[in-house]
Each structure stands twice: as structure tokens, then as C-alpha cells.
Amino acid sequence: MLLANEEAVMTVLDTLNFVAFNPLHNNNSIAVRRRKLIAKIDEQIQLAENKDYTPMQHKWVTDEHGNQRKVEVSIRVKRWWTASVDGKINLVVRYESKPLEFAKGKNAIELAIEAEVADVLAKVREAAELAELDALIEKQAQFGRRVTQKNK
């Protein structure tokens, strides 16, 4: 009886394709920055689709008796798009609160109506996933850093 079960298990396992597991090394700086930008774009897409969207974060609060409890606190999210004087929408993609410059002197995407914001953000997200924005992100990340050299 035991042999019959082992043979049944082995025939099932024999149908599978086994390979060596190689974990992805997604902890390099470019992949981390890309994931950070994609997360922010996702947040803006949710804000564009739902005007009442407010992300929540957990925070520990101590009352006057010294008891600690975890409460949910809303996080303020700033929209990346504004309406211009002529009625068009200007969408600015931000990384670390600074706008990404897509071309020399051009850091906004002009849209006809506000309903297009979510669709355009989805396209920008796809571009970020395909690593098309990596050079812009790297340039923006290096913007505020000081370069120090060792004196020899």
C-alpha cells in the first residue's frame, strides 16, 4: 500500500520541471528608485480615479495614562496635476518632491481634460516599469547630493 502511494507521488513529481532557484537581486539602487516612483504613480492614479482617496498610516499614540495604542492617521497626498489659465491640465511627474524633466526645460505633460490624468499616469507607470525613466530618476536623485572627494 505504501509503495503504491510512493509510486503515485513520484509519477506526479516526474511530470514537473525542476530548476535551480536564483533569487532576483532587486536591491540595487536603480531598481529601488524605480519601485519607489511606481508606488508614487500608483498613489496618484488612485487619487485621480477617486477624489475622496486618502491613504492611511498606522501610528502609536500614548494617552495621558501612559497607555499606548495604534491608530490610523490619514496621510496628505499632493496632486501632481493643476489646471492652467487656459483650462488645460498640466501633469508634473515628481520624484522626491521634485519634477522630472522629460526634455530640456519641459517638466509637465499637457492634457486637454482632467479625465485623461489616470490614463496618462498609467502610461508613465508602464514607461517606468520598462526602465525608460531610469536616466531621469538617476539624474534627479543625484541633483541634491554633494560630491565629496578625499584630500590626498
Secondary structure, DSSP 8 states (H G I E B T S, - for coil): -HHHHHHHHHHHHHTS-----------SHHHHHHHHHHHHHHHHHHHHH-TT---EEEEEEE-TTS-EEEEEEE-----SEEE-TTS-EEE--EETTEE--SBTTB--EEESSGGGHHHHHHHHHHHHHTTTTHHHHHHHHHHT--------
